[in-house]
Amino acid sequence: MHLPPGFRAPGRNCKTRTEAICTDDPIMAKGAAAVTASLRVLATSDLHMHIAPHDYFSDQPCTRYGLALVAGLLTRARQNHPNTLLLDNGDFLQGSPLGDFVQENRITPHPMIAAMNSLGYDAANIGNHEFSGGMAPLAAALEAARFPCISANSLDAASMAPLFATHALLDRRLKADDGSEQPIRIGVIGVLPPQTVIWDAQVLNGRVCMTDMVKSVARLLPDLRRNGADLVIVLAHCGIGTAPSLPLAESAGLAIAALPGVDALVMGHVHQPFPGPVAEKDAAIDPVAGTLFGKPAVMPGFFGSHLGVIDLDLHRSAAGWQVAGHRAQVMPVCTPGTKAGDAPCPDAGVLAVIDSVHRATRNWARRPVATCRRPFHSYFSLITDTLPQQVVNKAQAAYVRRRLAGTRHAGLPVLAATAPFRAGGRAGPENYSFVPKGPFRIRNAADLYMHPNTVMAFTITGNQLAAWLNQATRIFQTVAPGQQDAPLIDPSVPSFLFDTIHGITYQIDLSADWQGPGTHRIRDLRHEGRPVHADDRFILATNSYRGSGSGGFAAGLKDQVCLADTRLNRDVVIDYLTENHDLPDPDPPNWSFAPMPGTTVLFETSPRALEHLDEVSHFRPEPLSITKAGFQQLRLWL
């Protein structure tokens, strides 16, 4: 694969090749006095094209996230700290209507890169979603970067040569505690989940391969040390995982931290803050101090919700620089108790850089495509079949039915699967779709289907269909009959893993475990009123993310793909709404929980859901308290 000139350019003040280290440095001389200094490492991750403090889905200002607000935290974090690095850990180019508008219109220079240039980033890792638009848009976006963009485990499949610089060597001058300036060389390595080549197979077309993250870091560490790296920071676009990790693990942070020679670690991908309650404390993980195997580590949330901060106390002697102490924290842009005067001000320079494209995106996103005859929302998408999922599934089924017309699959019933993308969870109580009666706009369609997935379809048997549905029920806790106020949702399972399927009816038995020998939660599975048998055959319309194996849904179905399309699911939904002009009336729910008389569960949703409780009256919902995170808690009767 031939990339544009400058694509691997390391950027300002960094080295990616072996260079001689100055041997007449007086600090390196034998017998020289020890020197101490501090280095503050600042990190972002999973920005997903959230730059302005603006929610494009609601077209309202936002005070909870955005790079412009993180920049306000940067100003504070840099005060009284003369030695700082600013790093990003990937997934910065895709994930919002702004990103969609930029890619569709091929805007250059890329606004995110321009914003990062303005803030003085020192290096950035490549995340999995950087590949979502294909290699050409990625190459075009990175051309303008004035900082190294690195990935140690991304290779050209034909030549097996690295696609990017595998690492950066940053030469800096530290202001020491005694007032002197001292040289330091900092090595930065970047890795991302190797599953990326599966998730984005339809746009990468076999041109990219990826190696194991842990092995890739381990292979580079000796080279960086030989080339004079005093410190090594790893940007790992992954979660904590386990140590040792499985080969090609998607989450390998803990195993990377265990490698000798790693001094600090920045993680991401899983959209969580660390230090924080994302892992139980054990011998290797301290979620309070923010350490993995005693080494400082951060995960800076997502969308620009947090700034990761690692403070390193450094000591230099004749043996070189050593880490003598460290502290790790994540600074939130906003918390439920944040007062208006304490919130960071958006950075004027960042806002100026994106001003024109921000305004153009808002104008584009306001275009109407259909009409809502009633309020449209996702407040109850985890407890009943709702209109947002019905619309997506009807659009997908209609598209696949047309594409398969005239083929040997044309006579099979077409079902469709989707999940609610905005249903609370880690993104907070504002993370719900809501459209009032009236125009349904481009921004509402983007809200309905946020990700750049493409359409896929499988032939599927009745047995496989039941297994798919059972896999989706892992979002629910097991509830014993007669139990009172049992938590319904497993907070570790994101809503995008809760698929519902249009074209059939079924019940979910919460008293059964979702996995284990002889367990199965799906009851009374029917198609057009008739029980579904094990060998019945259907077409299941879904998306490329599911079809690649994400979430374990398509296990064993690789040879049953009957459509692998390049059409975006979101565009299929927009076309469907444009053709029909009005959003369809909601169908009766096609799934429900199996009755459990005398049993109650607790469910969290948006406080605005109280205006629509009549839609779930069969649960006899009882409003309880507002949680610390701002969710409305409801008691539901099963």
C-alpha positions in Angstrom: 0.0 0.0 0.0 1.4 3.3 -1.1 0.5 6.2 1.2 0.8 9.9 0.4 4.1 11.7 1.0 4.5 12.8 4.6 1.9 10.2 5.8 4.6 8.8 8.2 6.2 12.1 8.9 7.0 12.1 12.6 6.0 15.7 13.2 7.6 18.3 15.3 10.6 17.7 17.6 10.5 13.9 17.5 12.6 11.1 16.1 11.6 7.7 14.8 15.1 6.4 13.8 18.2 5.7 15.6 20.2 8.8 16.4 23.3 9.4 18.3 22.9 10.6 21.9 25.2 13.4 22.9 28.0 11.8 24.9 29.4 15.0 26.3 26.3 15.8 28.2 27.7 16.8 31.7 24.8 15.2 33.5 25.8 11.9 31.9 29.3 12.1 33.1 30.4 9.7 35.8 30.2 11.3 39.2 27.8 14.1 38.2 25.3 15.3 40.8 21.8 13.9 40.7 19.0 16.0 39.2 15.3 15.9 39.9 12.4 17.1 37.7 8.7 16.4 37.1 6.9 15.6 33.9 3.2 15.9 33.5 1.7 13.6 30.8 -1.8 14.8 29.6 -4.0 12.5 27.6 -7.2 12.3 25.7 -8.9 9.3 24.1 -12.0 8.4 22.1 -12.8 12.0 21.1 -14.9 10.7 18.2 -15.0 14.1 16.4 -16.5 15.9 19.4 -14.7 19.2 19.2 -17.2 22.0 19.8 -19.2 22.0 23.1 -22.3 21.2 21.1 -24.7 18.2 20.9 -25.4 17.9 17.1 -28.2 15.4 17.8 -30.3 17.9 19.8 -28.6 20.9 18.2 -28.0 22.4 21.6 -24.9 23.6 23.5 -23.3 20.9 25.6 -21.3 21.4 28.8 -20.3 17.8 29.4 -17.8 17.0 26.6 -15.9 18.2 23.6 -12.2 18.9 22.9 -12.8 22.7 23.2 -13.8 22.1 26.8 -10.9 19.7 27.4 -8.7 22.5 26.2 -9.9 24.6 29.2 -8.8 21.8 31.5 -5.5 21.7 29.6 -4.8 25.3 30.5 -5.4 24.5 34.2 -3.3 21.3 34.0 -0.4 23.1 32.4 -0.3 25.9 35.0 2.7 25.7 37.2 3.9 22.6 35.3 6.7 23.6 33.0 7.2 20.1 31.6 4.2 18.6 29.9 3.4 16.3 27.1 0.0 16.1 25.4 -1.0 12.7 23.8 -4.1 11.2 22.2 -4.9 7.6 22.3 -7.0 7.2 19.1 -10.6 7.2 17.7 -10.5 11.0 17.0 -11.6 11.2 13.4 -15.0 9.5 13.4 -18.2 9.3 15.6 -20.3 12.5 15.3 -22.4 14.3 12.6 -19.4 16.7 12.3 -17.2 13.7 11.4 -19.8 12.5 8.9 -20.1 15.9 7.3 -16.3 16.3 7.0 -15.9 12.9 5.4 -18.8 13.3 3.0 -17.5 16.7 1.8 -13.8 15.7 1.9 -13.0 18.9 3.9 -9.3 19.7 4.3 -7.4 20.3 6.4 -9.3 17.9 8.7 -10.9 20.0 11.5 -9.9 17.6 14.2 -6.3 17.6 13.0 -6.3 21.4 12.8 -7.7 21.6 16.4 -5.1 19.2 17.7 -2.4 21.1 15.9 -3.6 24.3 17.6 -3.3 22.7 21.1 0.2 21.4 20.5 -0.3 17.6 20.7 3.0 15.8 20.9 1.8 12.4 19.5 -1.3 10.5 18.7 -2.1 6.8 18.5 -4.3 5.4 15.7 -7.5 3.9 17.0 -9.8 1.3 15.3 -12.3 3.9 14.1 -9.7 5.8 12.2 -10.0 2.9 9.7 -13.8 3.1 9.5 -13.8 5.3 6.4 -11.0 3.4 4.6 -7.4 4.1 4.1 -7.6 7.0 1.6 -9.6 9.3 3.9 -7.3 8.4 6.8 -4.2 9.2 4.8 -5.7 12.5 3.6 -6.7 13.5 7.2 -3.3 12.8 8.7 -1.3 14.7 6.1 -1.8 17.9 8.0 -0.8 16.6 11.4 2.2 18.4 12.9 2.7 15.6 15.4 3.6 11.9 14.9 0.6 9.5 14.3 1.8 6.1 15.4 0.8 2.4 15.4 3.1 -0.4 16.2 0.8 -3.2 15.1 -0.8 -2.0 11.8 0.8 -3.5 8.8 0.4 -3.5 5.0 -0.9 -7.0 4.3 1.0 -7.2 1.0 4.5 -6.1 2.2 4.1 -6.6 6.0 5.7 -3.2 6.3 4.3 -0.8 9.0 1.6 1.5 7.8 2.6 4.2 10.2 5.6 5.1 12.3 5.6 2.4 14.9 6.8 4.8 17.6 8.0 8.2 18.3 11.1 9.4 20.1 10.5 12.8 21.6 13.5 14.9 22.5 12.7 17.5 25.1 14.4 19.9 27.5 13.1 19.5 31.1 13.2 22.4 33.5 14.7 20.7 36.5 13.9 21.5 40.2 17.3 23.3 40.5 16.3 25.6 37.6 18.6 24.1 35.0 17.4 22.7 31.7 18.1 19.0 31.1 17.7 16.8 28.0 15.3 13.8 28.0 14.3 11.4 25.3 10.8 10.0 25.7 9.6 6.9 23.7 6.0 6.6 22.8 4.5 3.4 21.4 0.9 3.1 20.0 -1.2 -0.1 19.5 -4.9 -0.9 18.8 -7.1 -4.0 18.8 -6.2 -6.4 16.0 -9.9 -7.1 15.6 -10.1 -3.8 13.7 -9.3 -5.7 10.4 -12.5 -7.7 11.0 -14.7 -4.9 12.1 -13.8 -2.8 9.1 -13.2 -5.6 6.6 -15.6 -4.2 4.0 -13.6 -0.9 3.7 -10.1 -2.4 4.2 -10.5 -5.1 1.6 -7.8 -7.3 3.0 -5.1 -4.6 2.5 -4.3 -4.3 6.3 -3.3 -6.8 8.9 -2.7 -6.3 12.6 -0.5 -8.1 15.1 -0.9 -8.8 18.8 -0.7 -5.7 20.9 1.4 -7.1 23.7 3.9 -8.8 21.4 4.2 -5.6 19.3 5.1 -3.5 22.4 7.5 -6.1 23.7 9.3 -6.3 20.4 9.8 -2.5 20.3 10.9 -1.9 23.9 14.5 -3.0 23.6 14.9 -0.9 20.4 13.6 2.2 22.1 16.0 1.8 25.0 18.9 1.1 22.7 18.0 4.3 20.8 18.2 6.3 24.0 14.7 6.4 25.4 14.9 7.5 29.0 11.1 6.8 29.5 8.6 4.8 27.5 4.9 5.6 27.5 2.5 3.2 25.8 -0.7 4.5 24.1 -2.9 1.3 24.1 -6.3 1.8 22.5 -7.8 -0.9 24.6 -9.3 -1.8 28.0 -7.5 -3.3 31.0 -8.1 -7.0 30.3 -6.1 -9.6 32.1 -2.5 -10.7 32.5 -1.3 -12.7 30.8 -3.7 -11.9 28.0 -5.0 -14.3 25.3 -3.3 -14.1 21.9 -4.7 -11.2 19.9 -6.8 -10.0 22.9 -9.0 -6.9 22.3 -8.2 -5.6 25.9 -4.6 -6.0 26.9 -3.7 -3.0 29.1 -2.8 -5.1 32.1 -0.5 -7.4 30.1 1.2 -4.4 28.5 1.8 -2.8 31.9 3.4 -6.0 33.1 6.2 -5.7 30.4 9.6 -4.6 31.8 10.5 -1.2 30.4 7.0 0.3 30.3 6.9 3.4 32.5 3.3 4.7 32.0 0.2 3.6 30.1 -2.7 5.4 28.5 -5.7 3.2 27.6 -9.1 3.8 26.0 -11.5 2.2 23.5 -14.0 1.0 26.2 -15.3 4.6 27.0 -14.6 4.5 30.7 -12.6 6.6 33.1 -9.6 5.1 35.0 -8.7 5.6 37.9 -12.3 4.9 38.7 -14.7 2.1 39.6 -14.2 0.1 36.3 -12.2 -2.7 37.9 -12.0 -4.4 41.2 -8.9 -3.8 43.3 -6.5 -6.7 43.3 -2.7 -7.3 43.4 -2.2 -6.0 39.9 -4.9 -3.3 39.6 -5.4 -0.3 41.9 -8.5 1.6 40.6 -8.0 4.3 43.3 -4.4 5.1 42.7 -4.6 4.4 39.0 -1.9 1.8 38.7 -1.5 -1.5 36.9 1.3 -3.6 38.3 2.4 -0.4 40.2 2.7 1.6 37.0 0.6 4.7 36.5 -2.2 4.3 34.0 -5.2 6.4 32.8 -8.3 6.0 30.6 -9.7 9.5 29.8 -13.3 8.7 29.2 -14.8 9.5 25.8 -16.0 12.4 23.6 -13.7 14.7 25.5 -15.4 14.0 28.9 -12.1 13.7 30.8 -8.5 14.7 30.6 -6.0 12.0 31.8 -3.2 13.3 33.9 0.0 11.3 34.9 2.6 13.1 37.0 6.0 11.5 37.0 8.7 12.4 39.5 12.0 11.9 37.8 15.5 11.4 39.2 18.6 11.5 37.0 21.9 10.2 38.0 24.9 8.7 36.1 22.6 5.8 35.2 20.1 8.1 33.5 16.5 9.2 34.2 14.4 7.0 36.5 10.8 7.3 37.7 11.0 8.0 41.4 7.3 8.5 42.0 4.0 9.0 40.2 0.3 10.0 40.5 -2.5 9.3 38.1 -5.9 11.0 37.8 -8.7 11.8 35.4 -10.1 15.4 35.4 -13.8 15.5 34.3 -15.0 18.3 32.2 -18.2 18.3 34.2 -19.8 16.4 37.1 -23.4 16.4 38.4 -22.2 18.8 41.1 -20.1 21.2 39.0 -21.1 24.8 39.4 -21.4 27.0 36.3 -18.4 29.1 37.4 -16.2 26.0 37.9 -16.8 24.6 34.4 -13.9 25.1 32.0 -14.4 27.7 29.3 -14.2 26.4 25.8 -10.9 27.3 24.1 -11.3 30.2 21.7 -8.6 29.0 19.4 -10.1 25.6 18.9 -13.5 27.2 18.3 -12.0 29.5 15.7 -10.4 26.7 13.9 -13.7 24.8 13.4 -16.1 27.7 13.2 -17.1 27.5 9.5 -17.4 23.7 9.4 -19.3 23.6 12.7 -21.9 26.1 11.3 -22.1 24.1 8.0 -22.6 20.9 9.9 -25.5 22.3 11.9 -27.1 23.6 8.7 -26.8 20.2 7.0 -28.0 18.3 10.1 -31.2 20.5 10.3 -32.5 19.3 6.9 -35.9 17.5 7.3 -36.3 14.1 5.8 -39.7 13.1 7.2 -42.3 14.0 9.7 -43.0 12.8 13.3 -46.7 12.5 14.1 -45.9 11.8 17.8 -42.9 12.2 20.1 -40.2 9.7 19.2 -37.8 8.6 22.0 -35.5 5.8 23.3 -36.3 6.1 27.0 -37.7 2.6 27.2 -35.7 0.8 24.5 -34.1 -1.6 27.0 -37.5 -2.8 28.4 -39.8 -2.9 25.4 -40.0 -2.8 21.7 -39.9 0.9 20.7 -40.3 2.9 17.6 -36.6 3.8 17.1 -35.7 0.1 16.8 -38.8 -0.6 14.7 -37.8 2.1 12.2 -34.2 0.9 11.8 -35.3 -2.7 11.4 -38.0 -2.0 8.9 -35.6 0.1 6.8 -32.9 -2.7 6.9 -35.5 -5.4 6.1 -36.9 -3.4 3.1 -33.4 -2.7 1.7 -32.2 -6.3 2.0 -35.5 -7.6 0.5 -34.9 -5.4 -2.6 -31.2 -6.3 -2.9 -32.0 -10.1 -2.7 -34.9 -9.9 -5.2 -34.4 -12.3 -8.0 -31.7 -14.3 -6.2 -32.0 -17.8 -4.8 -32.7 -16.3 -1.4 -35.7 -14.2 -2.5 -38.3 -16.6 -1.1 -37.0 -16.6 2.5 -38.6 -14.4 5.2 -36.5 -11.3 5.9 -35.9 -10.4 9.6 -33.8 -7.5 10.8 -31.7 -6.9 13.9 -30.6 -3.7 15.6 -29.7 -2.3 19.0 -30.4 1.0 20.7 -27.2 3.1 20.5 -28.5 5.9 22.8 -30.0 4.4 25.9 -28.3 6.0 28.8 -25.4 3.9 30.2 -21.9 5.2 30.5 -22.7 8.4 28.5 -25.2 9.6 31.2 -28.8 10.6 31.5 -28.8 12.8 28.4 -27.8 9.9 26.2 -31.2 9.2 24.8 -32.9 9.9 21.5 -35.8 12.3 21.6 -37.6 14.0 18.7 -40.8 16.0 19.4 -43.8 15.9 17.1 -42.9 17.7 13.8 -39.9 17.5 11.4 -37.6 14.6 11.5 -34.2 15.9 10.5 -30.8 14.5 9.3 -29.5 15.0 12.8 -32.3 12.8 14.2 -31.4 10.1 11.7 -27.8 10.4 12.7 -28.9 10.1 16.3 -30.9 7.0 15.4 -28.0 5.3 13.7 -24.7 6.8 14.9 -22.1 4.5 13.5 -20.7 4.1 9.9 -21.6 0.5 9.6 -22.7 -1.1 6.3 -25.5 -3.5 5.6 -24.9 -7.2 5.9 -27.3 -10.2 5.8 -27.1 -13.9 6.7 -29.1 -16.9 6.1 -29.9 -18.2 9.5 -31.7 -21.2 11.1 -34.3 -21.2 13.9 -31.6 -22.5 16.3 -29.1 -19.8 15.3 -31.8 -17.1 15.5 -32.6 -18.2 19.1 -28.9 -18.2 20.0 -28.6 -14.6 18.6 -31.4 -13.4 20.7 -30.1 -15.2 23.8 -26.7 -13.5 23.3 -28.5 -10.1 23.4 -30.1 -10.9 26.8 -26.8 -10.7 28.6 -27.6 -7.1 29.3 -30.1 -8.2 31.9 -29.3 -9.5 35.3 -30.7 -12.8 36.5 -33.9 -12.2 38.6 -35.3 -14.8 40.9 -39.1 -15.2 40.9 -40.6 -13.1 43.7 -37.4 -11.0 44.2 -38.0 -7.4 45.1 -36.2 -4.4 43.5 -33.6 -6.5 41.7 -31.3 -4.5 39.5 -32.4 -5.1 35.9 -29.5 -4.0 33.7 -25.9 -5.2 34.0 -24.0 -1.9 33.9 -20.9 -3.6 32.3 -22.9 -4.4 29.1 -23.4 -1.4 26.8 -26.8 -1.0 25.1 -25.3 -1.5 21.6 -25.0 -5.2 22.5 -28.8 -5.5 23.1 -30.1 -6.6 19.7 -33.8 -6.9 19.1 -35.1 -8.6 16.0 -38.1 -7.4 13.8 -40.3 -10.0 12.1 -40.7 -12.4 14.9 -42.2 -12.5 18.4 -40.6 -13.8 21.6 -40.3 -13.6 25.4 -37.2 -13.2 27.6 -37.1 -15.3 30.7 -35.1 -13.3 33.3 -35.2 -16.2 35.8 -32.8 -18.1 33.6 -29.1 -17.4 33.2 -28.1 -16.2 29.7 -25.2 -18.6 29.5 -24.2 -22.0 30.8 -25.1 -25.6 30.2 -28.8 -26.1 29.5 -29.6 -22.4 30.0 -31.6 -20.4 27.5 -33.7 -17.2 28.0 -35.7 -17.1 24.8 -39.3 -18.4 25.1 -42.2 -18.8 22.7 -40.2 -17.8 19.6 -42.7 -17.4 16.7 -42.8 -16.2 13.1 -46.2 -15.1 11.8 -47.8 -16.8 14.8 -46.2 -20.2 14.2 -43.5 -21.6 16.5 -40.0 -21.3 15.0 -38.4 -24.8 14.6 -34.7 -25.5 14.8 -34.2 -26.0 11.1 -36.5 -23.2 9.8 -34.6 -20.8 7.5 -34.6 -17.0 7.4 -32.6 -14.0 6.2 -31.3 -11.8 9.0 -30.5 -8.2 8.0 -27.9 -6.6 10.3 -24.7 -4.5 10.0 -21.1 -5.1 9.2 -20.1 -4.6 12.9 -22.3 -7.5 13.9 -21.4 -9.5 10.8 -17.7 -9.2 11.7 -18.3 -11.1 14.9 -18.6 -8.2 17.3 -20.4 -9.2 20.5 -20.3 -12.9 19.6 -23.6 -12.8 17.6 -22.4 -14.1 14.3 -20.3 -17.0 15.6 -20.5 -19.8 13.1 -22.3 -17.8 10.5 -19.3 -16.7 8.3 -20.3 -19.1 5.5 -23.9 -18.0 5.6 -23.4 -14.4 4.4 -25.8 -13.7 1.6 -25.3 -9.9 1.3 -22.2 -7.8 2.2 -23.1 -4.3 1.0 -21.2 -1.0 1.0 -24.3 1.0 1.7 -24.3 2.6 5.2 -27.1 1.5 7.5 -27.7 5.1 8.4 -28.2 6.0 4.7 -30.6 3.1 4.3 -32.7 4.5 7.2 -32.6 8.1 5.7 -33.7 6.7 2.3 -36.5 4.7 4.0 -37.8 7.8 5.8 -37.5 10.0 2.8 -39.5 7.6 0.7 -42.3 7.2 3.3 -42.4 10.9 4.3 -43.8 10.1 7.7 -42.4 8.0 10.5 -44.6 4.9 10.6 -47.0 4.3 13.5 -45.5 2.0 16.1 -46.3 -1.7 15.9 -47.4 -3.6 19.0 -44.3 -4.8 20.8 -42.9 -8.0 19.3 -40.9 -9.0 22.5 -41.6 -8.9 26.2 -40.3 -10.3 29.5 -41.9 -13.6 30.6 -44.3 -12.8 33.4 -43.0 -13.2 37.0 -45.9 -12.3 39.3 -44.9 -10.5 42.5 -41.4 -9.7 41.2 -40.1 -6.1 40.9 -36.9 -4.8 39.2 -35.2 -1.4 39.2 -34.6 0.4 35.9 -32.8 3.6 35.3 -33.7 6.0 32.5 -33.9 9.7 31.7 -35.9 12.0 34.0 -37.8 13.1 30.9 -39.2 9.5 30.7 -41.7 10.5 33.4 -43.7 12.3 30.7 -44.2 9.0 28.8 -44.9 6.4 31.5 -48.3 5.6 29.9 -46.3 3.8 27.2 -45.1 1.2 29.7 -48.2 1.1 31.9 -48.1 -2.7 31.8 -45.1 -2.6 34.1 -47.0 -0.5 36.6 -44.0 1.9 36.8 -43.3 3.6 40.1 -40.9 6.6 40.0 -38.3 6.5 42.8 -35.3 8.7 43.3 -32.8 10.4 41.0 -29.5 8.6 41.2 -26.1 10.4 41.8 -25.4 10.1 38.1 -28.7 11.9 37.3 -30.9 8.9 36.1 -34.5 8.5 37.1 -35.0 5.2 38.9 -38.2 3.3 38.2 -39.7 0.3 39.9 -41.2 -2.1 37.4 -43.5 -5.0 38.1 -42.8 -8.1 36.0 
